[in-house]
Each structure stands twice: as C-alpha cells, then as structure tokens.
Amino acid sequence: MLSFIDAYTLWRNLPFPRSGSSKDLILTRSDLAEADEYVTTVIRYVERGIFKPAPVDVLAMLQALMRRMDRLGDIASGDDQTVARSQHAYAALLDLVYRQFLQAGRPSE
C-alpha cells in the first residue's frame, strides 16, 4: 500500500480525469470534482499541520461515487469505458488519501 505522503504526492501531481461523452459520465466527473474539493482539506494538514476534516462524510461520498462509476464502466464502451475507469481510479486514490489523512490526524491513544 502507498504511504500517506506517497498517495498525497501522487494525487497532487495527477491530472484530473476527463469527461466522457455520456451525460452520466459528465455528472460523475462533476461529483468527483466536488469530492476532490473536500479532499483539499488534506493540503492544509500536510503543509501547515492543521487537521480539520471536511464537513461532510467524504469517504461515503467517494464510495457511492465509485459504485456509480463501476456500473457505468460495465455498460460503457470504447473511450467512455476508459474514462469511467480513469474516474474510478482517481476516486479510489482520493479515498486512500483521505482515509490516511483521517488516520494520521487522529490523536494517539
């Protein structure tokens, strides 16, 4: 598994996924952008040590989004299938980064 900093660095340097030609892929990209915005709270933690999670359940949002992307990837073909897989991979990386952020920011017991 990637370390927190490795996952964070990969996310920060990875281009945002493209949009597909279907309305559903356009909507998933929009929802992915919203989730990405919530995950930016991690930047404050890495750069300034400020642990302040997003005001929504980002992990639940990402899990639901990945399920939608899985369904779209199963029915899409050609370039749209590639886009759906790319969006899913980006969402999975966001999930990993945010999970590790929550673990890193929790006080030790």
DRENDOLO-240721 format. One line per 5 residues: number of its first residue (from 1); for each residue x, y, z of N, C-alpha, C, CB. Coordinates in Angstrom, 3 decimals. Glycine has a CB too. Layout:
<nodes>
NUM> X/Y/Z/X/Y/Z/X/Y/Z/X/Y/Z ~ ...
</nodes>
This chain:
<nodes>
1> 0.843/-1.180/0.000/0.000/0.000/0.000/0.887/1.241/0.000/-0.958/-0.001/1.219 ~ 0.407/2.275/-0.653/1.139/3.541/-0.676/1.126/4.190/0.700/0.538/4.497/-1.720 ~ 2.228/4.820/1.047/2.251/5.599/2.280/1.376/6.835/2.083/3.715/6.000/2.673 ~ 1.046/7.480/3.174/0.223/8.684/3.117/0.862/9.742/2.221/0.003/9.246/4.524 ~ 2.127/10.020/2.447/2.798/11.067/1.662/2.925/10.662/0.192/4.192/11.363/2.246
6> 3.181/9.391/-0.080/3.252/8.948/-1.479/1.893/9.100/-2.169/3.725/7.479/-1.556 ~ 0.820/8.680/-1.490/-0.520/8.816/-2.063/-0.872/10.289/-2.261/-1.567/8.134/-1.159 ~ -0.539/11.106/-1.285/-0.789/12.547/-1.358/-0.038/13.159/-2.551/-0.361/13.240/-0.034 ~ 1.234/12.818/-2.694/2.058/13.353/-3.786/1.511/12.906/-5.139/3.527/12.901/-3.631 ~ 1.119/11.659/-5.241/0.542/11.153/-6.488/-0.727/11.924/-6.827/0.240/9.640/-6.379
11> -1.605/12.102/-5.848/-2.854/12.836/-6.068/-2.585/14.266/-6.529/-3.695/12.850/-4.787 ~ -1.654/14.945/-5.869/-1.383/16.353/-6.189/-0.779/16.526/-7.583/-0.444/16.950/-5.150 ~ -0.133/15.478/-8.103/0.525/15.576/-9.410/-0.246/14.902/-10.540/1.893/14.976/-9.328 ~ -1.346/14.258/-10.196/-2.140/13.549/-11.194/-3.148/14.496/-11.833/-2.860/12.343/-10.559 ~ -3.223/14.521/-13.154/-4.235/15.387/-13.781/-5.645/14.879/-13.466/-4.021/15.451/-15.320
16> -6.575/15.821/-13.384/-7.967/15.455/-13.121/-8.512/14.699/-14.329/-8.837/16.719/-12.816 ~ -9.292/13.640/-14.091/-9.790/12.819/-15.207/-10.677/13.590/-16.181/-10.561/11.643/-14.666 ~ -10.682/13.113/-17.390/-11.507/13.702/-18.449/-12.980/13.370/-18.226/-11.051/13.200/-19.836 ~ -13.806/14.027/-18.995/-15.233/13.754/-19.012/-15.525/12.872/-20.213/-16.067/15.072/-19.059 ~ -16.505/12.039/-20.077/-16.879/11.186/-21.202/-17.929/11.858/-22.062/-17.392/9.838/-20.707
21> -18.469/11.114/-22.997/-19.466/11.673/-23.909/-20.888/11.509/-23.386/-19.346/11.019/-25.267 ~ -21.080/10.619/-22.410/-22.434/10.408/-21.896/-22.759/11.378/-20.762/-22.597/8.965/-21.411 ~ -24.034/11.638/-20.618/-24.498/12.530/-19.549/-24.067/11.980/-18.185/-26.045/12.696/-19.605 ~ -24.156/10.667/-18.013/-23.796/10.050/-16.731/-22.330/10.271/-16.388/-24.096/8.557/-16.764 ~ -21.450/10.160/-17.360/-20.023/10.376/-17.101/-19.717/11.850/-16.849/-19.187/9.864/-18.276
26> -20.471/12.722/-17.466/-20.308/14.150/-17.199/-20.715/14.439/-15.753/-21.155/15.005/-18.195 ~ -21.810/13.805/-15.304/-22.267/14.002/-13.923/-21.304/13.394/-12.912/-23.654/13.398/-13.736 ~ -20.754/12.216/-13.208/-19.807/11.629/-12.263/-18.551/12.474/-12.165/-19.448/10.200/-12.676 ~ -18.138/13.068/-13.279/-16.961/13.948/-13.238/-17.247/15.169/-12.366/-16.555/14.393/-14.671 ~ -18.433/15.701/-12.475/-18.823/16.842/-11.646/-18.827/16.464/-10.160/-20.215/17.358/-12.066
31> -19.384/15.307/-9.847/-19.403/14.840/-8.455/-17.993/14.535/-7.954/-20.288/13.590/-8.323 ~ -17.146/14.040/-8.839/-15.761/13.778/-8.483/-15.035/15.084/-8.168/-15.048/13.027/-9.617 ~ -15.346/16.131/-8.911/-14.744/17.441/-8.648/-15.158/17.954/-7.269/-15.152/18.455/-9.741 ~ -16.407/17.726/-6.896/-16.866/18.133/-5.563/-16.110/17.366/-4.475/-18.388/17.902/-5.420 ~ -15.974/16.069/-4.651/-15.231/15.265/-3.677/-13.774/15.705/-3.609/-15.316/13.773/-4.033
36> -13.187/15.980/-4.757/-11.805/16.445/-4.822/-11.640/17.741/-4.017/-11.376/16.663/-6.292 ~ -12.608/18.606/-4.113/-12.573/19.873/-3.369/-12.577/19.615/-1.859/-13.777/20.764/-3.760 ~ -13.376/18.673/-1.407/-13.387/18.333/0.023/-12.050/17.739/0.465/-14.525/17.344/0.328 ~ -11.453/16.949/-0.394/-10.178/16.314/-0.045/-9.056/17.347/0.053/-9.814/15.238/-1.081 ~ -9.236/18.518/-0.518/-8.195/19.541/-0.421/-7.925/19.967/1.024/-8.587/20.755/-1.246
41> -8.800/19.596/1.956/-8.511/19.873/3.371/-7.217/19.186/3.797/-9.681/19.406/4.269 ~ -6.840/18.151/3.095/-5.609/17.417/3.393/-4.380/18.303/3.147/-5.525/16.131/2.533 ~ -4.468/19.196/2.186/-3.334/20.066/1.863/-2.930/20.895/3.084/-3.683/20.995/0.675 ~ -3.915/21.433/3.782/-3.628/22.221/4.993/-2.886/21.389/6.030/-4.930/22.768/5.601 ~ -3.267/20.135/6.131/-2.622/19.247/7.099/-1.165/18.999/6.712/-3.383/17.908/7.196
46> -0.933/18.682/5.458/0.423/18.372/5.004/1.314/19.613/5.047/0.391/17.794/3.583 ~ 0.796/20.739/4.601/1.627/21.934/4.504/1.746/22.723/5.806/1.084/22.822/3.446 ~ 0.705/22.682/6.651/0.732/23.510/7.857/0.400/22.762/9.147/-0.220/24.638/7.695 ~ 0.131/21.457/9.047/-0.155/20.680/10.237/-1.534/20.919/10.832/0.862/20.966/11.254 ~ -2.436/21.515/10.060/-3.795/21.801/10.548/-4.705/20.640/10.177/-4.344/23.143/9.954
51> -5.197/19.939/11.190/-6.090/18.805/10.963/-7.527/19.275/11.132/-5.770/17.627/11.938 ~ -8.200/19.442/10.023/-9.596/19.866/10.036/-10.324/19.107/8.933/-9.729/21.420/9.843 ~ -10.963/17.989/9.292/-11.683/17.204/8.283/-12.808/18.011/7.626/-12.258/15.937/8.919 ~ -13.200/17.573/6.454/-14.286/18.212/5.710/-15.596/18.078/6.494/-14.428/17.585/4.291 ~ -16.548/18.980/6.251/-17.807/18.955/6.993/-18.806/17.896/6.524/-18.448/20.289/6.906
56> -18.423/17.074/5.558/-19.284/16.005/5.050/-18.537/14.678/5.158/-19.717/16.281/3.571 ~ -19.264/13.585/4.993/-18.648/12.262/5.022/-18.042/11.987/3.641/-19.696/11.152/5.417 ~ -16.813/12.398/3.475/-16.121/12.289/2.184/-15.982/10.827/1.763/-14.729/12.953/2.259 ~ -15.687/9.953/2.705/-15.492/8.546/2.348/-16.783/7.917/1.833/-14.976/7.762/3.553 ~ -17.913/8.228/2.453/-19.199/7.711/1.966/-19.504/8.262/0.577/-20.339/8.073/2.945
61> -19.202/9.540/0.380/-19.410/10.172/-0.918/-18.583/9.466/-1.991/-19.046/11.668/-0.855 ~ -17.327/9.194/-1.693/-16.449/8.542/-2.660/-16.856/7.100/-2.927/-15.019/8.585/-2.172 ~ -17.268/6.392/-1.884/-17.699/5.002/-2.072/-18.925/4.930/-2.982/-18.009/4.346/-0.714 ~ -19.897/5.806/-2.751/-21.097/5.835/-3.599/-20.731/6.205/-5.033/-22.137/6.834/-3.041 ~ -19.843/7.138/-5.176/-19.411/7.578/-6.496/-18.688/6.447/-7.236/-18.496/8.808/-6.377
66> -17.847/5.715/-6.542/-17.135/4.606/-7.187/-18.101/3.501/-7.609/-16.067/4.036/-6.241 ~ -19.154/3.263/-6.825/-20.158/2.267/-7.238/-20.850/2.712/-8.534/-21.213/2.053/-6.111 ~ -21.192/3.996/-8.616/-21.800/4.521/-9.847/-20.846/4.360/-11.020/-22.187/6.006/-9.676 ~ -19.580/4.684/-10.805/-18.590/4.577/-11.876/-18.401/3.133/-12.315/-17.256/5.161/-11.425 ~ -18.440/2.207/-11.358/-18.344/0.786/-11.708/-19.481/0.386/-12.644/-18.367/-0.089/-10.438
71> -20.700/0.796/-12.298/-21.856/0.462/-13.142/-21.705/1.077/-14.531/-23.166/0.950/-12.487 ~ -21.261/2.323/-14.581/-21.074/2.981/-15.876/-19.980/2.298/-16.696/-20.730/4.459/-15.674 ~ -18.910/1.900/-16.035/-17.828/1.203/-16.734/-18.264/-0.121/-17.303/-16.670/0.988/-15.812 ~ -19.216/-0.769/-16.624/-19.716/-2.058/-17.101/-20.565/-1.921/-18.367/-20.529/-2.731/-16.009 ~ -21.254/-0.798/-18.520/-22.135/-0.644/-19.687/-21.534/0.236/-20.787/-23.460/-0.058/-19.249
76> -20.489/0.974/-20.458/-19.868/1.865/-21.447/-18.978/1.060/-22.390/-19.043/2.978/-20.747 ~ -18.671/1.681/-23.505/-17.754/1.030/-24.447/-16.757/2.051/-24.963/-18.528/0.380/-25.626 ~ -15.682/1.548/-25.508/-14.676/2.400/-26.120/-14.094/3.422/-25.175/-15.253/3.092/-27.288 ~ -14.038/4.654/-25.648/-13.425/5.738/-24.884/-14.163/6.004/-23.575/-13.385/7.005/-25.718 ~ -15.487/5.876/-23.580/-16.242/6.112/-22.353/-15.887/5.092/-21.265/-17.742/6.066/-22.644
81> -15.594/3.874/-21.650/-15.182/2.879/-20.663/-13.833/3.259/-20.062/-15.109/1.477/-21.301 ~ -12.938/3.751/-20.886/-11.635/4.217/-20.407/-11.806/5.395/-19.457/-10.732/4.614/-21.588 ~ -12.690/6.322/-19.806/-12.956/7.482/-18.955/-13.532/7.034/-17.614/-13.925/8.461/-19.655 ~ -14.490/6.121/-17.645/-15.095/5.626/-16.401/-14.042/4.975/-15.511/-16.223/4.619/-16.709 ~ -13.154/4.216/-16.080/-12.093/3.572/-15.299/-11.112/4.599/-14.740/-11.344/2.551/-16.161
86> -10.811/5.610/-15.530/-9.913/6.671/-15.084/-10.536/7.460/-13.928/-9.574/7.614/-16.254 ~ -11.807/7.782/-14.061/-12.502/8.480/-12.986/-12.541/7.623/-11.718/-13.928/8.851/-13.423 ~ -12.795/6.338/-11.886/-12.835/5.430/-10.734/-11.478/5.364/-10.050/-13.273/4.024/-11.170 ~ -10.413/5.252/-10.824/-9.066/5.183/-10.250/-8.747/6.459/-9.472/-8.016/4.959/-11.359 ~ -9.150/7.602/-10.001/-8.913/8.881/-9.318/-9.703/8.922/-8.008/-9.312/10.081/-10.232
91> -10.959/8.471/-8.047/-11.781/8.434/-6.831/-11.175/7.490/-5.793/-13.222/7.996/-7.167 ~ -10.650/6.358/-6.239/-10.017/5.407/-5.315/-8.781/6.028/-4.667/-9.633/4.104/-6.055 ~ -8.032/6.805/-5.426/-6.870/7.486/-4.867/-7.310/8.537/-3.846/-6.035/8.138/-5.987 ~ -8.361/9.294/-4.162/-8.893/10.259/-3.198/-9.306/9.558/-1.906/-10.091/11.017/-3.797 ~ -9.962/8.413/-2.052/-10.392/7.635/-0.889/-9.192/7.242/-0.035/-11.163/6.378/-1.332
96> -8.142/6.760/-0.666/-6.935/6.351/0.052/-6.293/7.550/0.761/-5.926/5.701/-0.919 ~ -6.152/8.651/0.056/-5.539/9.849/0.639/-6.346/10.319/1.846/-5.437/10.979/-0.412 ~ -7.660/10.381/1.695/-8.494/10.910/2.780/-8.528/9.958/3.973/-9.920/11.167/2.277 ~ -8.586/8.646/3.720/-8.542/7.664/4.824/-7.245/7.797/5.617/-8.679/6.221/4.278 ~ -6.143/7.907/4.901/-4.847/8.019/5.564/-4.719/9.355/6.292/-3.712/7.860/4.546
101> -5.303/10.403/5.756/-5.338/11.701/6.427/-6.081/11.586/7.753/-6.004/12.764/5.526 ~ -7.249/10.940/7.739/-8.011/10.793/8.979/-7.242/9.976/10.010/-9.362/10.137/8.699 ~ -6.547/8.950/9.568/-5.741/8.138/10.481/-4.559/8.915/11.022/-5.253/6.882/9.782 ~ -3.905/9.681/10.174/-2.716/10.438/10.587/-3.072/11.563/11.563/-2.009/11.023/9.358 ~ -4.238/12.143/11.394/-4.632/13.274/12.221/-5.255/12.927/13.547/-5.559/14.100/11.483
106> -5.633/11.666/13.703/-6.236/11.240/14.980/-5.188/11.217/16.061/-6.893/9.851/14.852 ~ -5.538/11.723/17.239/-4.567/11.657/18.338/-4.295/10.209/18.750/-5.075/12.462/19.549 ~ -3.074/9.947/19.141/-2.698/8.599/19.607/-3.340/8.336/20.950/-1.153/8.444/19.707 ~ -3.708/7.071/21.127/-4.322/6.714/22.424/-3.360/5.935/23.262/-5.607/5.905/22.228
</nodes>
